[in-house]
Amino acid sequence: MISSVVLVEGKELTKEALMFSLSNAKQVVMGRVPGSGDWIVHIAATKLADLEKALLKYAKVTGVTGVVTLLIRS
């Protein structure tokens, strides 16, 4: 199991827009960053390749301007 905390940057992002199937990964916790349109997402994946796919999916969401990995732990 590999776990990551990610900052998803964007304008007017909603939780609904960021909640989707990540195949062999899942969103464990999501929270909005106060005063911005950004979100902090805790992702758990079965392996690194699954985490990489999840990060790419977030980067392709309409309105997302950046995906920043804050922490990765295996």
Phi and psi restraints in degrees (range 20) as a CNS / XPLOR table:
assign (resid 1 and name C) (resid 2 and name N)
       (resid 2 and name CA) (resid 2 and name C) 1.0 -125.6 20.0 2
assign (resid 2 and name N) (resid 2 and name CA)
       (resid 2 and name C) (resid 3 and name N) 1.0 138.7 20.0 2
assign (resid 2 and name C) (resid 3 and name N)
       (resid 3 and name CA) (resid 3 and name C) 1.0 -125.3 20.0 2
assign (resid 3 and name N) (resid 3 and name CA)
       (resid 3 and name C) (resid 4 and name N) 1.0 146.0 20.0 2
assign (resid 3 and name C) (resid 4 and name N)
       (resid 4 and name CA) (resid 4 and name C) 1.0 -144.8 20.0 2
assign (resid 4 and name N) (resid 4 and name CA)
       (resid 4 and name C) (resid 5 and name N) 1.0 145.8 20.0 2
assign (resid 4 and name C) (resid 5 and name N)
       (resid 5 and name CA) (resid 5 and name C) 1.0 -110.4 20.0 2
assign (resid 5 and name N) (resid 5 and name CA)
       (resid 5 and name C) (resid 6 and name N) 1.0 127.5 20.0 2
assign (resid 5 and name C) (resid 6 and name N)
       (resid 6 and name CA) (resid 6 and name C) 1.0 -129.0 20.0 2
assign (resid 6 and name N) (resid 6 and name CA)
       (resid 6 and name C) (resid 7 and name N) 1.0 140.6 20.0 2
assign (resid 6 and name C) (resid 7 and name N)
       (resid 7 and name CA) (resid 7 and name C) 1.0 -97.3 20.0 2
assign (resid 7 and name N) (resid 7 and name CA)
       (resid 7 and name C) (resid 8 and name N) 1.0 120.3 20.0 2
assign (resid 7 and name C) (resid 8 and name N)
       (resid 8 and name CA) (resid 8 and name C) 1.0 -105.3 20.0 2
assign (resid 8 and name N) (resid 8 and name CA)
       (resid 8 and name C) (resid 9 and name N) 1.0 111.5 20.0 2
assign (resid 8 and name C) (resid 9 and name N)
       (resid 9 and name CA) (resid 9 and name C) 1.0 -95.0 20.0 2
assign (resid 9 and name N) (resid 9 and name CA)
       (resid 9 and name C) (resid 10 and name N) 1.0 144.2 20.0 2
assign (resid 9 and name C) (resid 10 and name N)
       (resid 10 and name CA) (resid 10 and name C) 1.0 173.9 20.0 2
assign (resid 10 and name N) (resid 10 and name CA)
       (resid 10 and name C) (resid 11 and name N) 1.0 178.9 20.0 2
assign (resid 10 and name C) (resid 11 and name N)
       (resid 11 and name CA) (resid 11 and name C) 1.0 -111.7 20.0 2
assign (resid 11 and name N) (resid 11 and name CA)
       (resid 11 and name C) (resid 12 and name N) 1.0 131.5 20.0 2
assign (resid 11 and name C) (resid 12 and name N)
       (resid 12 and name CA) (resid 12 and name C) 1.0 54.9 20.0 2
assign (resid 12 and name N) (resid 12 and name CA)
       (resid 12 and name C) (resid 13 and name N) 1.0 36.9 20.0 2
assign (resid 12 and name C) (resid 13 and name N)
       (resid 13 and name CA) (resid 13 and name C) 1.0 -76.0 20.0 2
assign (resid 13 and name N) (resid 13 and name CA)
       (resid 13 and name C) (resid 14 and name N) 1.0 142.2 20.0 2
assign (resid 13 and name C) (resid 14 and name N)
       (resid 14 and name CA) (resid 14 and name C) 1.0 -113.6 20.0 2
assign (resid 14 and name N) (resid 14 and name CA)
       (resid 14 and name C) (resid 15 and name N) 1.0 158.8 20.0 2
assign (resid 14 and name C) (resid 15 and name N)
       (resid 15 and name CA) (resid 15 and name C) 1.0 -61.5 20.0 2
assign (resid 15 and name N) (resid 15 and name CA)
       (resid 15 and name C) (resid 16 and name N) 1.0 -38.3 20.0 2
assign (resid 15 and name C) (resid 16 and name N)
       (resid 16 and name CA) (resid 16 and name C) 1.0 -60.7 20.0 2
assign (resid 16 and name N) (resid 16 and name CA)
       (resid 16 and name C) (resid 17 and name N) 1.0 -37.1 20.0 2
assign (resid 16 and name C) (resid 17 and name N)
       (resid 17 and name CA) (resid 17 and name C) 1.0 -69.0 20.0 2
assign (resid 17 and name N) (resid 17 and name CA)
       (resid 17 and name C) (resid 18 and name N) 1.0 -25.7 20.0 2
assign (resid 17 and name C) (resid 18 and name N)
       (resid 18 and name CA) (resid 18 and name C) 1.0 -99.4 20.0 2
assign (resid 18 and name N) (resid 18 and name CA)
       (resid 18 and name C) (resid 19 and name N) 1.0 -5.3 20.0 2
assign (resid 18 and name C) (resid 19 and name N)
       (resid 19 and name CA) (resid 19 and name C) 1.0 -97.8 20.0 2
assign (resid 19 and name N) (resid 19 and name CA)
       (resid 19 and name C) (resid 20 and name N) 1.0 103.7 20.0 2
assign (resid 19 and name C) (resid 20 and name N)
       (resid 20 and name CA) (resid 20 and name C) 1.0 -151.1 20.0 2
assign (resid 20 and name N) (resid 20 and name CA)
       (resid 20 and name C) (resid 21 and name N) 1.0 169.1 20.0 2
assign (resid 20 and name C) (resid 21 and name N)
       (resid 21 and name CA) (resid 21 and name C) 1.0 -68.6 20.0 2
assign (resid 21 and name N) (resid 21 and name CA)
       (resid 21 and name C) (resid 22 and name N) 1.0 132.4 20.0 2
assign (resid 21 and name C) (resid 22 and name N)
       (resid 22 and name CA) (resid 22 and name C) 1.0 -113.2 20.0 2
assign (resid 22 and name N) (resid 22 and name CA)
       (resid 22 and name C) (resid 23 and name N) 1.0 22.0 20.0 2
assign (resid 22 and name C) (resid 23 and name N)
       (resid 23 and name CA) (resid 23 and name C) 1.0 59.1 20.0 2
assign (resid 23 and name N) (resid 23 and name CA)
       (resid 23 and name C) (resid 24 and name N) 1.0 -108.7 20.0 2
assign (resid 23 and name C) (resid 24 and name N)
       (resid 24 and name CA) (resid 24 and name C) 1.0 -91.3 20.0 2
assign (resid 24 and name N) (resid 24 and name CA)
       (resid 24 and name C) (resid 25 and name N) 1.0 26.0 20.0 2
assign (resid 24 and name C) (resid 25 and name N)
       (resid 25 and name CA) (resid 25 and name C) 1.0 -137.5 20.0 2
assign (resid 25 and name N) (resid 25 and name CA)
       (resid 25 and name C) (resid 26 and name N) 1.0 162.2 20.0 2
assign (resid 25 and name C) (resid 26 and name N)
       (resid 26 and name CA) (resid 26 and name C) 1.0 -149.2 20.0 2
assign (resid 26 and name N) (resid 26 and name CA)
       (resid 26 and name C) (resid 27 and name N) 1.0 153.4 20.0 2
assign (resid 26 and name C) (resid 27 and name N)
       (resid 27 and name CA) (resid 27 and name C) 1.0 -80.1 20.0 2
assign (resid 27 and name N) (resid 27 and name CA)
       (resid 27 and name C) (resid 28 and name N) 1.0 120.2 20.0 2
assign (resid 27 and name C) (resid 28 and name N)
       (resid 28 and name CA) (resid 28 and name C) 1.0 -88.4 20.0 2
assign (resid 28 and name N) (resid 28 and name CA)
       (resid 28 and name C) (resid 29 and name N) 1.0 -49.1 20.0 2
assign (resid 28 and name C) (resid 29 and name N)
       (resid 29 and name CA) (resid 29 and name C) 1.0 -140.3 20.0 2
assign (resid 29 and name N) (resid 29 and name CA)
       (resid 29 and name C) (resid 30 and name N) 1.0 139.8 20.0 2
assign (resid 29 and name C) (resid 30 and name N)
       (resid 30 and name CA) (resid 30 and name C) 1.0 -131.3 20.0 2
assign (resid 30 and name N) (resid 30 and name CA)
       (resid 30 and name C) (resid 31 and name N) 1.0 140.3 20.0 2
assign (resid 30 and name C) (resid 31 and name N)
       (resid 31 and name CA) (resid 31 and name C) 1.0 -150.3 20.0 2
assign (resid 31 and name N) (resid 31 and name CA)
       (resid 31 and name C) (resid 32 and name N) 1.0 142.2 20.0 2
assign (resid 31 and name C) (resid 32 and name N)
       (resid 32 and name CA) (resid 32 and name C) 1.0 -80.0 20.0 2
assign (resid 32 and name N) (resid 32 and name CA)
       (resid 32 and name C) (resid 33 and name N) 1.0 140.4 20.0 2
assign (resid 32 and name C) (resid 33 and name N)
       (resid 33 and name CA) (resid 33 and name C) 1.0 -80.4 20.0 2
assign (resid 33 and name N) (resid 33 and name CA)
       (resid 33 and name C) (resid 34 and name N) 1.0 119.7 20.0 2
assign (resid 33 and name C) (resid 34 and name N)
       (resid 34 and name CA) (resid 34 and name C) 1.0 -56.4 20.0 2
assign (resid 34 and name N) (resid 34 and name CA)
       (resid 34 and name C) (resid 35 and name N) 1.0 137.2 20.0 2
assign (resid 34 and name C) (resid 35 and name N)
       (resid 35 and name CA) (resid 35 and name C) 1.0 79.3 20.0 2
assign (resid 35 and name N) (resid 35 and name CA)
       (resid 35 and name C) (resid 36 and name N) 1.0 11.1 20.0 2
assign (resid 35 and name C) (resid 36 and name N)
       (resid 36 and name CA) (resid 36 and name C) 1.0 -148.4 20.0 2
assign (resid 36 and name N) (resid 36 and name CA)
       (resid 36 and name C) (resid 37 and name N) 1.0 177.6 20.0 2
assign (resid 36 and name C) (resid 37 and name N)
       (resid 37 and name CA) (resid 37 and name C) 1.0 -96.4 20.0 2
assign (resid 37 and name N) (resid 37 and name CA)
       (resid 37 and name C) (resid 38 and name N) 1.0 10.4 20.0 2
assign (resid 37 and name C) (resid 38 and name N)
       (resid 38 and name CA) (resid 38 and name C) 1.0 -85.4 20.0 2
assign (resid 38 and name N) (resid 38 and name CA)
       (resid 38 and name C) (resid 39 and name N) 1.0 158.3 20.0 2
assign (resid 38 and name C) (resid 39 and name N)
       (resid 39 and name CA) (resid 39 and name C) 1.0 -131.5 20.0 2
assign (resid 39 and name N) (resid 39 and name CA)
       (resid 39 and name C) (resid 40 and name N) 1.0 145.6 20.0 2
assign (resid 39 and name C) (resid 40 and name N)
       (resid 40 and name CA) (resid 40 and name C) 1.0 -102.2 20.0 2
assign (resid 40 and name N) (resid 40 and name CA)
       (resid 40 and name C) (resid 41 and name N) 1.0 129.7 20.0 2
assign (resid 40 and name C) (resid 41 and name N)
       (resid 41 and name CA) (resid 41 and name C) 1.0 -127.9 20.0 2
assign (resid 41 and name N) (resid 41 and name CA)
       (resid 41 and name C) (resid 42 and name N) 1.0 130.0 20.0 2
assign (resid 41 and name C) (resid 42 and name N)
       (resid 42 and name CA) (resid 42 and name C) 1.0 -99.1 20.0 2
assign (resid 42 and name N) (resid 42 and name CA)
       (resid 42 and name C) (resid 43 and name N) 1.0 120.1 20.0 2
assign (resid 42 and name C) (resid 43 and name N)
       (resid 43 and name CA) (resid 43 and name C) 1.0 -114.9 20.0 2
assign (resid 43 and name N) (resid 43 and name CA)
       (resid 43 and name C) (resid 44 and name N) 1.0 135.2 20.0 2
assign (resid 43 and name C) (resid 44 and name N)
       (resid 44 and name CA) (resid 44 and name C) 1.0 -115.6 20.0 2
assign (resid 44 and name N) (resid 44 and name CA)
       (resid 44 and name C) (resid 45 and name N) 1.0 130.8 20.0 2
assign (resid 44 and name C) (resid 45 and name N)
       (resid 45 and name CA) (resid 45 and name C) 1.0 -132.2 20.0 2
assign (resid 45 and name N) (resid 45 and name CA)
       (resid 45 and name C) (resid 46 and name N) 1.0 157.2 20.0 2
assign (resid 45 and name C) (resid 46 and name N)
       (resid 46 and name CA) (resid 46 and name C) 1.0 -75.4 20.0 2
assign (resid 46 and name N) (resid 46 and name CA)
       (resid 46 and name C) (resid 47 and name N) 1.0 -31.6 20.0 2
assign (resid 46 and name C) (resid 47 and name N)
       (resid 47 and name CA) (resid 47 and name C) 1.0 -152.1 20.0 2
assign (resid 47 and name N) (resid 47 and name CA)
       (resid 47 and name C) (resid 48 and name N) 1.0 167.1 20.0 2
assign (resid 47 and name C) (resid 48 and name N)
       (resid 48 and name CA) (resid 48 and name C) 1.0 -57.2 20.0 2
assign (resid 48 and name N) (resid 48 and name CA)
       (resid 48 and name C) (resid 49 and name N) 1.0 -40.8 20.0 2
assign (resid 48 and name C) (resid 49 and name N)
       (resid 49 and name CA) (resid 49 and name C) 1.0 -60.0 20.0 2
assign (resid 49 and name N) (resid 49 and name CA)
       (resid 49 and name C) (resid 50 and name N) 1.0 -36.2 20.0 2
assign (resid 49 and name C) (resid 50 and name N)
       (resid 50 and name CA) (resid 50 and name C) 1.0 -69.0 20.0 2
assign (resid 50 and name N) (resid 50 and name CA)
       (resid 50 and name C) (resid 51 and name N) 1.0 -37.8 20.0 2
assign (resid 50 and name C) (resid 51 and name N)
       (resid 51 and name CA) (resid 51 and name C) 1.0 -64.7 20.0 2
assign (resid 51 and name N) (resid 51 and name CA)
       (resid 51 and name C) (resid 52 and name N) 1.0 -43.5 20.0 2
assign (resid 51 and name C) (resid 52 and name N)
       (resid 52 and name CA) (resid 52 and name C) 1.0 -59.3 20.0 2
assign (resid 52 and name N) (resid 52 and name CA)
       (resid 52 and name C) (resid 53 and name N) 1.0 -42.6 20.0 2
assign (resid 52 and name C) (resid 53 and name N)
       (resid 53 and name CA) (resid 53 and name C) 1.0 -63.2 20.0 2
assign (resid 53 and name N) (resid 53 and name CA)
       (resid 53 and name C) (resid 54 and name N) 1.0 -40.4 20.0 2
assign (resid 53 and name C) (resid 54 and name N)
       (resid 54 and name CA) (resid 54 and name C) 1.0 -63.0 20.0 2
assign (resid 54 and name N) (resid 54 and name CA)
       (resid 54 and name C) (resid 55 and name N) 1.0 -43.9 20.0 2
assign (resid 54 and name C) (resid 55 and name N)
       (resid 55 and name CA) (resid 55 and name C) 1.0 -61.8 20.0 2
assign (resid 55 and name N) (resid 55 and name CA)
       (resid 55 and name C) (resid 56 and name N) 1.0 -40.5 20.0 2
assign (resid 55 and name C) (resid 56 and name N)
       (resid 56 and name CA) (resid 56 and name C) 1.0 -65.2 20.0 2
assign (resid 56 and name N) (resid 56 and name CA)
       (resid 56 and name C) (resid 57 and name N) 1.0 -37.1 20.0 2
assign (resid 56 and name C) (resid 57 and name N)
       (resid 57 and name CA) (resid 57 and name C) 1.0 -62.9 20.0 2
assign (resid 57 and name N) (resid 57 and name CA)
       (resid 57 and name C) (resid 58 and name N) 1.0 -42.4 20.0 2
assign (resid 57 and name C) (resid 58 and name N)
       (resid 58 and name CA) (resid 58 and name C) 1.0 -62.9 20.0 2
assign (resid 58 and name N) (resid 58 and name CA)
       (resid 58 and name C) (resid 59 and name N) 1.0 -39.9 20.0 2
assign (resid 58 and name C) (resid 59 and name N)
       (resid 59 and name CA) (resid 59 and name C) 1.0 -63.3 20.0 2
assign (resid 59 and name N) (resid 59 and name CA)
       (resid 59 and name C) (resid 60 and name N) 1.0 -24.3 20.0 2
assign (resid 59 and name C) (resid 60 and name N)
       (resid 60 and name CA) (resid 60 and name C) 1.0 -91.9 20.0 2
assign (resid 60 and name N) (resid 60 and name CA)
       (resid 60 and name C) (resid 61 and name N) 1.0 -2.7 20.0 2
assign (resid 60 and name C) (resid 61 and name N)
       (resid 61 and name CA) (resid 61 and name C) 1.0 -69.1 20.0 2
assign (resid 61 and name N) (resid 61 and name CA)
       (resid 61 and name C) (resid 62 and name N) 1.0 135.5 20.0 2
assign (resid 61 and name C) (resid 62 and name N)
       (resid 62 and name CA) (resid 62 and name C) 1.0 -58.8 20.0 2
assign (resid 62 and name N) (resid 62 and name CA)
       (resid 62 and name C) (resid 63 and name N) 1.0 128.7 20.0 2
assign (resid 62 and name C) (resid 63 and name N)
       (resid 63 and name CA) (resid 63 and name C) 1.0 96.7 20.0 2
assign (resid 63 and name N) (resid 63 and name CA)
       (resid 63 and name C) (resid 64 and name N) 1.0 -13.9 20.0 2
assign (resid 63 and name C) (resid 64 and name N)
       (resid 64 and name CA) (resid 64 and name C) 1.0 -77.9 20.0 2
assign (resid 64 and name N) (resid 64 and name CA)
       (resid 64 and name C) (resid 65 and name N) 1.0 129.0 20.0 2
assign (resid 64 and name C) (resid 65 and name N)
       (resid 65 and name CA) (resid 65 and name C) 1.0 -107.6 20.0 2
assign (resid 65 and name N) (resid 65 and name CA)
       (resid 65 and name C) (resid 66 and name N) 1.0 -12.9 20.0 2
assign (resid 65 and name C) (resid 66 and name N)
       (resid 66 and name CA) (resid 66 and name C) 1.0 -169.3 20.0 2
assign (resid 66 and name N) (resid 66 and name CA)
       (resid 66 and name C) (resid 67 and name N) 1.0 150.3 20.0 2
assign (resid 66 and name C) (resid 67 and name N)
       (resid 67 and name CA) (resid 67 and name C) 1.0 -130.0 20.0 2
assign (resid 67 and name N) (resid 67 and name CA)
       (resid 67 and name C) (resid 68 and name N) 1.0 114.8 20.0 2
assign (resid 67 and name C) (resid 68 and name N)
       (resid 68 and name CA) (resid 68 and name C) 1.0 -117.3 20.0 2
assign (resid 68 and name N) (resid 68 and name CA)
       (resid 68 and name C) (resid 69 and name N) 1.0 122.0 20.0 2
assign (resid 68 and name C) (resid 69 and name N)
       (resid 69 and name CA) (resid 69 and name C) 1.0 -80.4 20.0 2
assign (resid 69 and name N) (resid 69 and name CA)
       (resid 69 and name C) (resid 70 and name N) 1.0 121.4 20.0 2
assign (resid 69 and name C) (resid 70 and name N)
       (resid 70 and name CA) (resid 70 and name C) 1.0 -94.6 20.0 2
assign (resid 70 and name N) (resid 70 and name CA)
       (resid 70 and name C) (resid 71 and name N) 1.0 -30.4 20.0 2
assign (resid 70 and name C) (resid 71 and name N)
       (resid 71 and name CA) (resid 71 and name C) 1.0 -158.5 20.0 2
assign (resid 71 and name N) (resid 71 and name CA)
       (resid 71 and name C) (resid 72 and name N) 1.0 138.7 20.0 2
assign (resid 71 and name C) (resid 72 and name N)
       (resid 72 and name CA) (resid 72 and name C) 1.0 -130.1 20.0 2
assign (resid 72 and name N) (resid 72 and name CA)
       (resid 72 and name C) (resid 73 and name N) 1.0 130.8 20.0 2
assign (resid 72 and name C) (resid 73 and name N)
       (resid 73 and name CA) (resid 73 and name C) 1.0 -137.1 20.0 2
assign (resid 73 and name N) (resid 73 and name CA)
       (resid 73 and name C) (resid 74 and name N) 1.0 133.8 20.0 2
